[in-house]
Amino acid sequence: MSRKIYTSASKRLETLPEIFTGSDLTMLCGWRSQIASTYLANWRKAGLVRSLGGRSDIHMNLVRNRH
């Protein structure tokens, strides 16, 4: 039985670029689109990620760049 290892949102976001797309997230983290969307929504609510306009699917990583 494999043991799951918890990785904090901050640690995950430290590995991502300052600007990324949803597609980047699925490829870099190895997640399906639905899982990546859930993480993005949770990170936005927590103030860790800011989406850059409408339905553009471009996101700013506020852990890497607070500005």
N, C-alpha and C positions, 0 to 999 in steps of 0.2 A: 504494500500500500504506500503510495507516494505521499509525502508530507508537504502541505502547502506552506510556502514562505510568504509572509506579509511584506509588501513593499509599500511604503508611504507615498502619498501623492507627491510630496516634495521631492522625494528620491526619483520617482518616475519622471517628473517634469525637469529635473536637473539634467536628465539624459537627452531631452528633446531640444531642438533648436529654439531660438527666440521667437521665430515666426514659423508656423507649420500649418498644414492642411489636415483635414480629416483623413485623407488618403495616406498622408505621411504617417499619421498616428497608427493606422491599421498595419502598415508595412513595418514600421520601426518597433512596434510592440507585439506584433503577431496576433492582433485581435480581429474578430469579425466586425463589420461596420456597425452593427447594433450595439456591441459592447463599447466600441470607441465612442459612439454617440452618448451613451450613458455616462462614461467617464468625463467627457467634455461638459455635459450638462452639470454634473456634480462639481467639477472644477470651476465652472463659471459661477455657480451659486456660492462657492467658498471664496471667490475672489482671486483664484489662482491663475485663471485664464480669461482673456477678453476676446470676444469675437469681433472681427473687424468689418462689420457691415452686412446686414441682411442675410442673404443666403449664399454669400461668397465662399463659405467653408474655409476661411483663413482666420487663424487664431494667433493671438499674442500670448506667449508664455511669460507670465508675470513673476514667476520664480526666478527666471533667468534675467529678466529686464523689468524693473519696477516702473519705468517711465512710460 
